[in-house]
């Protein structure tokens, strides 16, 4: 399904202080979203955050006086459909930049993006997308690929650093045991080697990986394998939908393990769905606060949210806020390009290099500071680790569960990883 979304009008730009003389031609962006595929549980709120952000941008004058045309395509998490859509965006339906989504499709497009000079800020945080020159030798050059937040690999390195400290603090004997769990797919596999390498370095016994599909199902067998392995720490590399199935099956099996979720593997909706099985799961948060958090920029996020929820009653999960941050980083890169010769792909890419410790305007205290350079597209090596707390029945709405404290996101630790050049690209 393809949905053409035309956001904003020239009249709005004029009402907000633009002039006919200063108005530029419309700026076109492509937006790959998963609203119906295997990762739609988290793709939907993230995609809504992107869409709302650009509706708000246009309501407030567009980019450099130009309206933004966003072509939103639900590609169902299917790589061939993403490639086919990209051919349109790089051809007759030329776009200045793309807001992408999945790991398999983003990695598949990397060479095309470089060839056509079209930047893509993706919902995939695969470390393979972080090496713009290919100098690391770990991944092919990805000069037009960007993402917001720590890479999957760095997030896992941060959580395992915490896990090693956690084990030591409990005074338990012997080596802790670590296992990677997830689908046999580029997305869950992206941080597997990096995680297992640092786990061994930190003194863990690394166990054979346990595979479970990206879709919900009966994973009782996997949980029995996990239980019999004696694992102490397990990384769930899938999105929340299938992780919920694992959490419930492992609780039923009496598995005693500390689960560490992928950034897409846990959120408020997942906590409601999994109930008590989600209690205690630790996971990284890309933004400095969750919905309603005490930060100056939360007011901006709430105004953006009203673009699709005029009454302001919706509760927005962490992925929505990350989608807003992602969209506004791209917005400011496009804005710099528009003011410095035109919103072409090459100039938009250069727009990402103009600021250090960068937070989009109006998003202070919400989006974590990010820095991209021509030689390193890792925006941050700061990993904020949270623990999901579930303290009762979860049959109410997410908004009510958070309001009454049944669901809480508890800050555990911030791990500041060193910017090791040997970690670039993997």
WOPEBEL-V207324 format. One record per pair of residues at least 4 apart in sequence whose C-alpha atoms are under 7 Angstrom apart, sorted by the first residue. I is the first residue (numbers start at 1). J is the second residue. Records with the same first field share a line. If there is no record, write none. Layout:
I->J ; J
This chain:
1->73 ; 74 ; 75
2->72 ; 73 ; 74
3->71 ; 72 ; 73
4->71 ; 72
5->69 ; 70 ; 71 ; 72
6->69 ; 70
7->54 ; 55 ; 58 ; 68 ; 69 ; 70
8->12 ; 55 ; 58 ; 59 ; 67 ; 68
9->13 ; 67
10->14 ; 67
11->15
12->16 ; 59 ; 61
13->17 ; 18 ; 60 ; 61 ; 62 ; 65
14->18 ; 19
16->60 ; 61
18->22 ; 23 ; 65
19->23
22->65
23->65 ; 66
24->65 ; 66
25->66
26->66 ; 67 ; 68 ; 69
27->66 ; 67 ; 68 ; 69 ; 96
28->68 ; 69 ; 70 ; 95 ; 96
29->69 ; 70 ; 71 ; 95 ; 96 ; 97 ; 98
30->70 ; 71 ; 72 ; 89 ; 95 ; 97 ; 98 ; 99
31->70 ; 71 ; 72 ; 73 ; 98 ; 99 ; 100
32->72 ; 73 ; 74 ; 75 ; 99 ; 100 ; 101
33->43 ; 47 ; 72 ; 73 ; 74 ; 75 ; 101
34->39 ; 40 ; 43 ; 44 ; 74 ; 75 ; 76 ; 77
35->40 ; 43 ; 44 ; 74 ; 76
36->40 ; 76
37->76 ; 77
38->77 ; 214 ; 215
39->43 ; 77 ; 239
40->44
41->241
42->46 ; 264 ; 319
43->47
44->48
45->49 ; 319 ; 320
46->50 ; 319 ; 320 ; 322 ; 323
47->51 ; 323
48->52 ; 320
49->53 ; 320 ; 321 ; 323 ; 324
50->54 ; 323 ; 324 ; 327
51->55
52->56 ; 304 ; 305 ; 307 ; 308
53->57 ; 304 ; 324 ; 327
54->58
55->59 ; 307
56->60 ; 304 ; 307
57->61 ; 62
58->62 ; 67 ; 68
61->65
62->66 ; 67 ; 68
63->67 ; 335
64->335 ; 338 ; 339
75->81 ; 82
77->102
78->82
79->83 ; 104 ; 105
80->84
81->85
82->86 ; 105
83->87 ; 109
84->88
85->89
86->90
87->91
88->92 ; 93
89->93 ; 94 ; 95
90->94 ; 95
96->118 ; 343 ; 344 ; 345
97->118 ; 119 ; 120 ; 345
98->119 ; 120 ; 121
99->120 ; 121 ; 122
100->106 ; 120 ; 121 ; 122 ; 123
101->106 ; 122 ; 123 ; 124
102->106 ; 123 ; 124
103->107 ; 124 ; 126 ; 186 ; 187
104->108 ; 186 ; 187
105->109
106->110
109->113
110->114 ; 142 ; 145
111->115
112->116
113->117 ; 118 ; 119 ; 144
114->118 ; 142 ; 143 ; 144
117->144 ; 345 ; 346
118->144 ; 345 ; 346
119->144 ; 145 ; 345 ; 348 ; 349
120->144 ; 145 ; 146
121->145 ; 146 ; 147
122->146 ; 147
123->147
124->147
125->147 ; 151 ; 152
126->151 ; 152 ; 190
127->151 ; 152 ; 153 ; 425 ; 426
128->139 ; 425 ; 426
129->142 ; 145 ; 146 ; 425
130->142 ; 146 ; 376 ; 377 ; 378 ; 424 ; 425
131->141 ; 142 ; 375 ; 376 ; 377 ; 424 ; 425
132->141 ; 142 ; 143 ; 374 ; 375 ; 376 ; 377
133->141 ; 142 ; 143 ; 375
134->139 ; 140 ; 141
136->422 ; 424 ; 425
138->425 ; 426
139->425
144->349
146->377
148->326 ; 379
149->286 ; 379 ; 380
150->154 ; 155 ; 378 ; 379 ; 380 ; 381 ; 382 ; 383
151->155
152->156 ; 190 ; 191
153->157 ; 191 ; 194 ; 195 ; 426
154->158 ; 381
155->159 ; 284 ; 383
156->160 ; 195
157->161 ; 195 ; 198
158->162 ; 383 ; 415 ; 417
159->163 ; 385
160->164 ; 199
161->165
162->166
163->167
164->168 ; 202
165->169
166->170
167->171 ; 172 ; 176
168->172
175->203 ; 204 ; 205
176->204 ; 205 ; 232
177->204 ; 205 ; 206 ; 207 ; 231 ; 232 ; 233
178->204 ; 205 ; 206 ; 207 ; 231 ; 232 ; 233 ; 234
179->206 ; 207 ; 208 ; 209 ; 231 ; 233 ; 234 ; 235
180->192 ; 209 ; 210 ; 234 ; 235 ; 236
181->209 ; 210 ; 211 ; 234 ; 235 ; 236 ; 237
182->188 ; 210 ; 211 ; 212 ; 213 ; 236 ; 237 ; 238
183->188 ; 211 ; 212 ; 213 ; 214 ; 238
184->188 ; 189 ; 211
185->189
186->190
188->237 ; 238
191->195
192->196
193->197
194->198 ; 426
195->199
196->200 ; 206
197->201
198->202
199->203 ; 204 ; 206
200->204 ; 205 ; 206
210->222
214->238 ; 242
215->241 ; 242
216->241 ; 242 ; 245
217->242 ; 245
218->245
219->223 ; 245 ; 246 ; 249
220->224 ; 249 ; 250
221->225
222->226
223->227 ; 249 ; 250 ; 253
224->228 ; 253
225->229
226->230 ; 231
227->231 ; 255
231->257
232->257 ; 258
233->257 ; 258 ; 259
234->257 ; 258 ; 259 ; 260
235->259 ; 260 ; 261
236->243 ; 259 ; 260 ; 261 ; 262 ; 265
237->261 ; 262 ; 265
238->242 ; 243 ; 262 ; 265
239->243 ; 264 ; 265
240->244 ; 264 ; 265 ; 266 ; 270
242->246
243->247 ; 265
244->248 ; 270 ; 274
245->249
246->250
247->251 ; 277 ; 278
248->252 ; 274 ; 277
249->253
250->254 ; 255
251->255 ; 277
258->281
259->281 ; 282
260->281 ; 282 ; 283
261->265 ; 266 ; 281 ; 282 ; 283
262->283
263->283 ; 284 ; 285
266->270 ; 283
267->271 ; 317 ; 318
268->272 ; 317 ; 398
269->273 ; 398
270->274
271->275 ; 278
272->394 ; 398
274->278
275->390 ; 393 ; 394
276->390
278->388 ; 390
279->388 ; 389 ; 390
280->387 ; 388 ; 389
281->387 ; 388
282->385 ; 386 ; 387 ; 388
283->385 ; 386 ; 387
284->383 ; 384 ; 385 ; 386
285->384 ; 385 ; 386
286->322
287->322 ; 366 ; 367 ; 368
288->365 ; 366 ; 367 ; 368
289->293 ; 366
290->318
291->316 ; 317 ; 318
292->298
293->298
295->364 ; 365 ; 366
296->364 ; 365
297->301 ; 362 ; 363 ; 364 ; 365 ; 366
298->302 ; 363 ; 366
299->303
300->304 ; 362 ; 363
301->305
302->306
305->309
306->310 ; 311 ; 312
309->313 ; 314
315->399
316->320
318->322
319->323
320->324
321->325
322->326
323->327
324->328
325->329 ; 367
326->330
327->331
328->332 ; 360
329->333 ; 360
330->334
331->335
332->336
333->337 ; 348 ; 351 ; 352
334->338 ; 343 ; 348 ; 351
335->339
336->340 ; 351
337->341 ; 342 ; 343 ; 347 ; 348 ; 351
338->342 ; 343
343->347 ; 348
344->348
345->349
346->350
347->351
348->352
352->372
353->372 ; 373 ; 374
355->371
356->370 ; 371
357->369 ; 370 ; 371
358->369 ; 370 ; 371
359->363 ; 364 ; 367 ; 368 ; 369 ; 370
363->367
370->379 ; 380
371->379 ; 380
372->376 ; 377 ; 378 ; 379
373->377
381->416 ; 417 ; 419
382->414 ; 415 ; 416 ; 417
383->414 ; 415 ; 416
384->413 ; 414 ; 415
385->411 ; 412 ; 413 ; 414
386->409 ; 410 ; 411 ; 412
387->409 ; 410 ; 411 ; 412
388->408 ; 409 ; 410
389->407 ; 408 ; 409 ; 410
390->406 ; 407 ; 408
391->406 ; 407
392->406
394->401
396->400 ; 401
397->401
398->402
399->403
400->404
401->405 ; 406 ; 407
402->406 ; 407 ; 408
